[in-house]
Amino acid sequence: MSKPVNRPVQEVRHGHIKALVWANETSNGTRFNVTLVRIYKDGEEWKETSSFGRDDLLLLAKTIDQVHTWILDQQAIASEAS
């Protein structure tokens, strides 16, 4: 038997900046973690890095803000359902 694949519950992308949101079920409810990457092309191959340059920072901030809002919305929905 193979282990189930853990997939992000949300992806937010602005240009070459991508945020992946992961849900972790705990005894206190769902907790969310975020992975941030910059996508770039090396020859013909697409790659990802967690290193960001000066010109990435505003897109990074916008992406983080949008992810933060999404997480708060999910927590509000969960609170209303309980």
MARROZA-695429 format. One record per residue: x, y, z of N, C-alpha, C, O, CB in turn; residue number from 1; residue in three letters. Coordinates in Angstrom, 2 decimals. Glycine has a CB too. Example, Ala and Ser with C-alpha at 12.3 -4.5 7.8 and 13.67 -1.06 7.14 Angstrom:
BEGIN
+---------+---------+---------+---------+---------+---------+---------+---------+---------+---------+---------+---------+---------+---------+---------+-------+------+
:    n.xx :    n.yy :    n.zz :   ca.xx :   ca.yy :   ca.zz :    c.xx :    c.yy :    c.zz :    o.xx :    o.yy :    o.zz :   cb.xx :   cb.yy :   cb.zz : lolum : kelo :
+---------+---------+---------+---------+---------+---------+---------+---------+---------+---------+---------+---------+---------+---------+---------+-------+------+
:   13.19 :   -5.69 :    7.80 :   12.30 :   -4.50 :    7.80 :   13.20 :   -3.30 :    7.80 :   14.24 :   -3.32 :    8.46 :   11.31 :   -4.47 :    9.05 :     1 :  ALA :
:   12.85 :   -2.25 :    7.08 :   13.67 :   -1.06 :    7.14 :   12.90 :    0.03 :    7.87 :   13.41 :    1.14 :    8.04 :   14.08 :   -0.60 :    5.72 :     2 :  SER :
+---------+---------+---------+---------+---------+---------+---------+---------+---------+---------+---------+---------+---------+---------+---------+-------+------+
***
This chain:
BEGIN
+---------+---------+---------+---------+---------+---------+---------+---------+---------+---------+---------+---------+---------+---------+---------+-------+------+
:    n.xx :    n.yy :    n.zz :   ca.xx :   ca.yy :   ca.zz :    c.xx :    c.yy :    c.zz :    o.xx :    o.yy :    o.zz :   cb.xx :   cb.yy :   cb.zz : lolum : kelo :
+---------+---------+---------+---------+---------+---------+---------+---------+---------+---------+---------+---------+---------+---------+---------+-------+------+
:    0.84 :   -1.19 :    0.00 :    0.00 :    0.00 :    0.00 :    0.88 :    1.24 :    0.00 :    1.89 :    1.31 :    0.71 :   -0.95 :    0.00 :    1.22 :     1 :  MET :
:    0.49 :    2.20 :   -0.78 :    1.26 :    3.44 :   -0.84 :    0.66 :    4.47 :    0.11 :   -0.54 :    4.48 :    0.39 :    1.30 :    3.99 :   -2.27 :     2 :  SER :
:    1.52 :    5.33 :    0.58 :    1.12 :    6.40 :    1.49 :    0.37 :    7.46 :    0.69 :    0.78 :    7.80 :   -0.42 :    2.37 :    7.02 :    2.21 :     3 :  LYS :
:   -0.75 :    8.01 :    1.24 :   -1.48 :    9.05 :    0.51 :   -0.59 :   10.28 :    0.29 :    0.22 :   10.63 :    1.14 :   -2.76 :    9.45 :    1.27 :     4 :  PRO :
:   -0.77 :   10.92 :   -0.85 :    0.03 :   12.10 :   -1.20 :   -0.54 :   13.31 :   -0.47 :   -1.73 :   13.60 :   -0.55 :    0.04 :   12.33 :   -2.73 :     5 :  VAL :
:    0.34 :   14.01 :    0.23 :   -0.04 :   15.24 :    0.92 :    0.03 :   16.38 :   -0.08 :    1.09 :   16.67 :   -0.63 :    0.87 :   15.51 :    2.17 :     6 :  ASN :
:   -1.10 :   17.03 :   -0.31 :   -1.17 :   18.13 :   -1.28 :   -1.53 :   19.43 :   -0.57 :   -2.21 :   19.41 :    0.45 :   -2.20 :   17.81 :   -2.41 :     7 :  ARG :
:   -1.08 :   20.55 :   -1.12 :   -1.47 :   21.83 :   -0.53 :   -2.98 :   22.05 :   -0.68 :   -3.59 :   21.59 :   -1.64 :   -0.69 :   23.00 :   -1.20 :     8 :  PRO :
:   -3.56 :   22.75 :    0.30 :   -4.99 :   23.06 :    0.26 :   -5.27 :   24.35 :   -0.50 :   -6.41 :   24.64 :   -0.86 :   -5.55 :   23.16 :    1.68 :     9 :  VAL :
:   -4.23 :   25.12 :   -0.74 :   -4.38 :   26.39 :   -1.47 :   -3.04 :   26.77 :   -2.09 :   -1.98 :   26.49 :   -1.54 :   -4.88 :   27.53 :   -0.52 :    10 :  GLN :
:   -3.11 :   27.40 :   -3.24 :   -1.92 :   27.93 :   -3.90 :   -2.23 :   29.35 :   -4.34 :   -3.25 :   29.61 :   -4.97 :   -1.48 :   27.05 :   -5.12 :    11 :  GLU :
:   -1.34 :   30.26 :   -4.00 :   -1.46 :   31.66 :   -4.43 :   -0.21 :   31.98 :   -5.21 :    0.91 :   31.70 :   -4.78 :   -1.65 :   32.64 :   -3.20 :    12 :  VAL :
:   -0.40 :   32.59 :   -6.38 :    0.74 :   32.88 :   -7.23 :    0.62 :   34.29 :   -7.80 :   -0.44 :   34.69 :   -8.29 :    0.86 :   31.85 :   -8.36 :    13 :  ARG :
:    1.71 :   35.01 :   -7.72 :    1.83 :   36.33 :   -8.34 :    3.13 :   36.32 :   -9.12 :    4.22 :   36.34 :   -8.55 :    1.81 :   37.50 :   -7.26 :    14 :  HIS :
:    3.01 :   36.30 :  -10.44 :    4.21 :   36.24 :  -11.27 :    5.01 :   34.99 :  -10.97 :    4.49 :   33.88 :  -11.04 :    5.07 :   37.48 :  -11.07 :    15 :  GLY :
:    6.26 :   35.17 :  -10.63 :    7.14 :   34.04 :  -10.36 :    7.24 :   33.71 :   -8.86 :    8.09 :   32.91 :   -8.46 :    8.52 :   34.33 :  -10.91 :    16 :  HIS :
:    6.37 :   34.31 :   -8.04 :    6.32 :   34.01 :   -6.61 :    5.11 :   33.12 :   -6.34 :    4.00 :   33.40 :   -6.80 :    6.24 :   35.33 :   -5.76 :    17 :  ILE :
:    5.33 :   32.04 :   -5.59 :    4.25 :   31.10 :   -5.31 :    4.24 :   30.76 :   -3.82 :    5.28 :   30.53 :   -3.21 :    4.41 :   29.81 :   -6.16 :    18 :  LYS :
:    3.04 :   30.73 :   -3.25 :    2.84 :   30.30 :   -1.88 :    1.95 :   29.07 :   -1.88 :    0.89 :   29.05 :   -2.52 :    2.22 :   31.44 :   -1.01 :    19 :  ALA :
:    2.37 :   28.05 :   -1.17 :    1.57 :   26.83 :   -1.00 :    1.14 :   26.75 :    0.46 :    1.96 :   26.89 :    1.36 :    2.37 :   25.56 :   -1.42 :    20 :  LEU :
:   -0.15 :   26.52 :    0.67 :   -0.70 :   26.44 :    2.02 :   -0.99 :   24.97 :    2.33 :   -1.65 :   24.28 :    1.55 :   -1.99 :   27.32 :    2.18 :    21 :  VAL :
:   -0.49 :   24.52 :    3.46 :   -0.65 :   23.13 :    3.89 :   -1.51 :   23.09 :    5.14 :   -1.31 :   23.89 :    6.05 :    0.73 :   22.46 :    4.14 :    22 :  TRP :
:   -2.45 :   22.16 :    5.20 :   -3.31 :   22.00 :    6.38 :   -2.77 :   20.86 :    7.23 :   -2.45 :   19.79 :    6.72 :   -4.79 :   21.73 :    5.96 :    23 :  ALA :
:   -2.69 :   21.10 :    8.51 :   -2.26 :   20.09 :    9.46 :   -3.35 :   19.95 :   10.52 :   -3.62 :   20.89 :   11.27 :   -0.89 :   20.45 :   10.11 :    24 :  ASN :
:   -3.96 :   18.79 :   10.57 :   -5.02 :   18.55 :   11.55 :   -4.39 :   18.27 :   12.90 :   -3.51 :   17.42 :   13.03 :   -5.92 :   17.37 :   11.11 :    25 :  GLU :
:   -4.86 :   18.99 :   13.93 :   -4.39 :   18.80 :   15.29 :   -5.58 :   18.61 :   16.21 :   -6.73 :   18.74 :   15.78 :   -3.52 :   20.00 :   15.76 :    26 :  THR :
:   -5.32 :   18.29 :   17.45 :   -6.42 :   18.14 :   18.42 :   -7.10 :   19.48 :   18.69 :   -8.22 :   19.50 :   19.21 :   -5.89 :   17.55 :   19.73 :    27 :  SER :
:   -6.46 :   20.58 :   18.34 :   -7.03 :   21.92 :   18.51 :   -7.61 :   22.47 :   17.22 :   -7.92 :   23.66 :   17.14 :   -5.97 :   22.87 :   19.04 :    28 :  ASN :
:   -7.76 :   21.64 :   16.21 :   -8.29 :   22.08 :   14.93 :   -7.21 :   22.15 :   13.87 :   -6.09 :   21.71 :   14.09 :   -8.94 :   23.43 :   15.08 :    29 :  GLY :
:   -7.57 :   22.69 :   12.74 :   -6.64 :   22.76 :   11.62 :   -5.67 :   23.93 :   11.80 :   -6.07 :   25.05 :   12.10 :   -7.41 :   22.91 :   10.30 :    30 :  THR :
:   -4.41 :   23.63 :   11.61 :   -3.36 :   24.65 :   11.60 :   -2.79 :   24.70 :   10.19 :   -2.69 :   23.67 :    9.52 :   -2.23 :   24.33 :   12.66 :    31 :  ARG :
:   -2.42 :   25.87 :    9.74 :   -1.92 :   26.05 :    8.39 :   -0.45 :   26.46 :    8.41 :   -0.03 :   27.27 :    9.23 :   -2.76 :   27.09 :    7.65 :    32 :  PHE :
:    0.31 :   25.88 :    7.50 :    1.70 :   26.26 :    7.26 :    1.83 :   26.70 :    5.81 :    1.05 :   26.28 :    4.96 :    2.68 :   25.08 :    7.59 :    33 :  ASN :
:    2.81 :   27.55 :    5.55 :    2.97 :   28.12 :    4.21 :    4.40 :   27.91 :    3.74 :    5.36 :   28.12 :    4.48 :    2.60 :   29.62 :    4.21 :    34 :  VAL :
:    4.52 :   27.49 :    2.49 :    5.81 :   27.37 :    1.81 :    5.86 :   28.44 :    0.73 :    4.93 :   28.56 :   -0.07 :    6.02 :   25.94 :    1.21 :    35 :  THR :
:    6.93 :   29.23 :    0.72 :    7.10 :   30.29 :   -0.28 :    8.27 :   29.94 :   -1.19 :    9.34 :   29.56 :   -0.72 :    7.33 :   31.66 :    0.41 :    36 :  LEU :
:    8.05 :   30.08 :   -2.50 :    9.11 :   29.79 :   -3.46 :    9.10 :   30.81 :   -4.58 :    8.09 :   31.46 :   -4.86 :    8.96 :   28.37 :   -4.04 :    37 :  VAL :
:   10.25 :   30.94 :   -5.21 :   10.39 :   31.73 :   -6.44 :   10.65 :   30.73 :   -7.57 :   11.53 :   29.87 :   -7.45 :   11.55 :   32.82 :   -6.33 :    38 :  ARG :
:    9.91 :   30.86 :   -8.63 :   10.03 :   29.96 :   -9.76 :   10.95 :   30.61 :  -10.80 :   10.83 :   31.80 :  -11.08 :    8.64 :   29.62 :  -10.38 :    39 :  ILE :
:   11.86 :   29.83 :  -11.36 :   12.74 :   30.35 :  -12.40 :   13.08 :   29.24 :  -13.38 :   12.93 :   28.05 :  -13.09 :   14.03 :   30.95 :  -11.79 :    40 :  TYR :
:   13.53 :   29.63 :  -14.53 :   13.87 :   28.68 :  -15.58 :   15.38 :   28.61 :  -15.71 :   16.05 :   29.63 :  -15.86 :   13.21 :   29.07 :  -16.93 :    41 :  LYS :
:   15.91 :   27.39 :  -15.67 :   17.33 :   27.13 :  -15.83 :   17.49 :   26.33 :  -17.11 :   17.31 :   25.11 :  -17.11 :   17.95 :   26.37 :  -14.59 :    42 :  ASP :
:   17.81 :   27.01 :  -18.21 :   17.83 :   26.35 :  -19.52 :   16.40 :   26.04 :  -19.93 :   15.58 :   26.95 :  -20.07 :   18.69 :   25.05 :  -19.49 :    43 :  GLY :
:   16.09 :   24.78 :  -20.12 :   14.74 :   24.34 :  -20.48 :   13.95 :   23.83 :  -19.27 :   12.78 :   23.47 :  -19.40 :   14.81 :   23.25 :  -21.53 :    44 :  GLU :
:   14.58 :   23.80 :  -18.12 :   13.97 :   23.21 :  -16.92 :   13.49 :   24.28 :  -15.94 :   14.22 :   25.23 :  -15.64 :   14.97 :   22.28 :  -16.23 :    45 :  GLU :
:   12.24 :   24.12 :  -15.45 :   11.71 :   25.01 :  -14.42 :   12.17 :   24.51 :  -13.06 :   12.13 :   23.32 :  -12.77 :   10.16 :   25.09 :  -14.49 :    46 :  TRP :
:   12.59 :   25.46 :  -12.21 :   13.07 :   25.12 :  -10.86 :   12.44 :   26.08 :   -9.86 :   11.84 :   27.08 :  -10.22 :   14.63 :   25.19 :  -10.79 :    47 :  LYS :
:   12.61 :   25.73 :   -8.58 :   12.11 :   26.57 :   -7.49 :   13.23 :   26.82 :   -6.50 :   14.11 :   25.97 :   -6.30 :   10.90 :   25.91 :   -6.79 :    48 :  GLU :
:   13.19 :   27.99 :   -5.88 :   14.15 :   28.32 :   -4.84 :   13.44 :   29.08 :   -3.72 :   12.40 :   29.70 :   -3.95 :   15.32 :   29.15 :   -5.41 :    49 :  THR :
:   14.01 :   29.03 :   -2.53 :   13.47 :   29.81 :   -1.41 :   14.29 :   31.07 :   -1.19 :   14.18 :   31.71 :   -0.14 :   13.45 :   28.96 :   -0.13 :    50 :  SER :
:   15.10 :   31.44 :   -2.16 :   15.90 :   32.65 :   -2.12 :   15.21 :   33.74 :   -2.94 :   14.75 :   33.49 :   -4.05 :   17.34 :   32.39 :   -2.64 :    51 :  SER :
:   15.15 :   34.94 :   -2.37 :   14.43 :   36.04 :   -3.02 :   15.34 :   37.25 :   -3.14 :   16.12 :   37.55 :   -2.23 :   13.15 :   36.40 :   -2.24 :    52 :  PHE :
:   15.23 :   37.95 :   -4.24 :   16.00 :   39.17 :   -4.45 :   15.18 :   40.41 :   -4.14 :   13.99 :   40.33 :   -3.84 :   16.52 :   39.23 :   -5.88 :    53 :  GLY :
:   15.84 :   41.53 :   -4.20 :   15.19 :   42.82 :   -3.92 :   13.92 :   43.01 :   -4.74 :   12.90 :   43.45 :   -4.21 :   16.15 :   43.97 :   -4.18 :    54 :  ARG :
:   13.97 :   42.69 :   -6.02 :   12.83 :   42.91 :   -6.90 :   11.68 :   41.93 :   -6.65 :   10.59 :   42.12 :   -7.18 :   13.28 :   42.80 :   -8.33 :    55 :  ASP :
:   11.92 :   40.91 :   -5.85 :   10.87 :   39.94 :   -5.51 :   10.05 :   40.36 :   -4.29 :    8.96 :   39.85 :   -4.07 :   11.48 :   38.57 :   -5.26 :    56 :  ASP :
:   10.57 :   41.28 :   -3.51 :   10.01 :   41.54 :   -2.18 :    8.58 :   42.05 :   -2.19 :    7.77 :   41.62 :   -1.37 :   10.86 :   42.51 :   -1.46 :    57 :  LEU :
:    8.23 :   42.95 :   -3.10 :    6.86 :   43.46 :   -3.12 :    5.86 :   42.38 :   -3.54 :    4.78 :   42.27 :   -2.96 :    6.75 :   44.65 :   -4.08 :    58 :  LEU :
:    6.23 :   41.56 :   -4.54 :    5.35 :   40.44 :   -4.92 :    5.25 :   39.43 :   -3.79 :    4.19 :   38.85 :   -3.56 :    5.87 :   39.76 :   -6.20 :    59 :  LEU :
:    6.35 :   39.22 :   -3.10 :    6.35 :   38.31 :   -1.95 :    5.40 :   38.81 :   -0.87 :    4.62 :   38.04 :   -0.31 :    7.78 :   38.15 :   -1.38 :    60 :  LEU :
:    5.47 :   40.11 :   -0.57 :    4.59 :   40.71 :    0.45 :    3.12 :   40.60 :    0.04 :    2.27 :   40.28 :    0.86 :    4.97 :   42.18 :    0.69 :    61 :  ALA :
:    2.83 :   40.88 :   -1.23 :    1.45 :   40.78 :   -1.72 :    0.94 :   39.35 :   -1.62 :   -0.20 :   39.12 :   -1.22 :    1.37 :   41.27 :   -3.18 :    62 :  LYS :
:    1.78 :   38.39 :   -1.97 :    1.41 :   36.98 :   -1.90 :    1.16 :   36.57 :   -0.45 :    0.17 :   35.89 :   -0.16 :    2.50 :   36.11 :   -2.53 :    63 :  THR :
:    2.03 :   36.96 :    0.45 :    1.87 :   36.64 :    1.87 :    0.59 :   37.25 :    2.42 :   -0.13 :   36.61 :    3.17 :    3.09 :   37.12 :    2.67 :    64 :  ILE :
:    0.31 :   38.49 :    2.04 :   -0.92 :   39.15 :    2.50 :   -2.16 :   38.38 :    2.04 :   -3.09 :   38.18 :    2.82 :   -0.98 :   40.60 :    1.98 :    65 :  ASP :
:   -2.16 :   37.96 :    0.79 :   -3.31 :   37.22 :    0.27 :   -3.46 :   35.86 :    0.96 :   -4.58 :   35.43 :    1.25 :   -3.18 :   37.02 :   -1.25 :    66 :  GLN :
:   -2.36 :   35.19 :    1.22 :   -2.41 :   33.90 :    1.92 :   -2.91 :   34.10 :    3.35 :   -3.71 :   33.31 :    3.85 :   -1.01 :   33.23 :    1.92 :    67 :  VAL :
:   -2.43 :   35.14 :    4.00 :   -2.87 :   35.44 :    5.37 :   -4.38 :   35.64 :    5.41 :   -5.05 :   35.11 :    6.30 :   -2.14 :   36.70 :    5.90 :    68 :  HIS :
:   -4.91 :   36.40 :    4.47 :   -6.36 :   36.63 :    4.39 :   -7.11 :   35.32 :    4.17 :   -8.14 :   35.08 :    4.80 :   -6.69 :   37.62 :    3.27 :    69 :  THR :
:   -6.60 :   34.47 :    3.29 :   -7.25 :   33.17 :    3.02 :   -7.29 :   32.31 :    4.29 :   -8.30 :   31.69 :    4.60 :   -6.50 :   32.42 :    1.89 :    70 :  TRP :
:   -6.17 :   32.28 :    5.02 :   -6.13 :   31.48 :    6.26 :   -7.12 :   32.03 :    7.28 :   -7.83 :   31.25 :    7.92 :   -4.70 :   31.47 :    6.85 :    71 :  ILE :
:   -7.18 :   33.34 :    7.45 :   -8.14 :   33.93 :    8.39 :   -9.57 :   33.60 :    7.99 :  -10.40 :   33.32 :    8.86 :   -7.95 :   35.46 :    8.46 :    72 :  LEU :
:   -9.87 :   33.62 :    6.70 :  -11.20 :   33.26 :    6.22 :  -11.53 :   31.81 :    6.55 :  -12.64 :   31.50 :    6.96 :  -11.31 :   33.50 :    4.70 :    73 :  ASP :
:  -10.57 :   30.92 :    6.36 :  -10.78 :   29.50 :    6.66 :  -11.04 :   29.29 :    8.15 :  -11.89 :   28.48 :    8.53 :   -9.57 :   28.67 :    6.21 :    74 :  GLN :
:  -10.31 :   30.01 :    8.98 :  -10.50 :   29.89 :   10.43 :  -11.87 :   30.45 :   10.84 :  -12.51 :   29.91 :   11.74 :   -9.38 :   30.64 :   11.19 :    75 :  GLN :
:  -12.33 :   31.51 :   10.19 :  -13.65 :   32.06 :   10.49 :  -14.74 :   31.08 :   10.09 :  -15.72 :   30.90 :   10.83 :  -13.85 :   33.41 :    9.78 :    76 :  ALA :
:  -14.60 :   30.45 :    8.93 :  -15.57 :   29.45 :    8.49 :  -15.61 :   28.29 :    9.46 :  -16.69 :   27.81 :    9.80 :  -15.22 :   28.94 :    7.07 :    77 :  ILE :
:  -14.46 :   27.83 :    9.93 :  -14.40 :   26.71 :   10.88 :  -15.05 :   27.11 :   12.21 :  -15.72 :   26.28 :   12.84 :  -12.93 :   26.27 :   11.13 :    78 :  ALA :
:  -14.86 :   28.34 :   12.64 :  -15.45 :   28.81 :   13.90 :  -16.98 :   28.87 :   13.80 :  -17.68 :   28.52 :   14.75 :  -14.90 :   30.19 :   14.28 :    79 :  SER :
:  -17.48 :   29.30 :   12.65 :  -18.92 :   29.38 :   12.45 :  -19.57 :   27.99 :   12.41 :  -20.71 :   27.80 :   12.83 :  -19.23 :   30.14 :   11.16 :    80 :  GLU :
:  -18.81 :   27.02 :   11.90 :  -19.34 :   25.66 :   11.78 :  -19.36 :   24.92 :   13.11 :  -20.08 :   23.93 :   13.26 :  -18.51 :   24.87 :   10.77 :    81 :  ALA :
:  -18.58 :   25.38 :   14.10 :  -18.55 :   24.68 :   15.39 :  -19.53 :   25.22 :   16.38 :  -19.61 :   24.72 :   17.50 :  -17.18 :   24.74 :   15.98 :    82 :  SER :
+---------+---------+---------+---------+---------+---------+---------+---------+---------+---------+---------+---------+---------+---------+---------+-------+------+
***
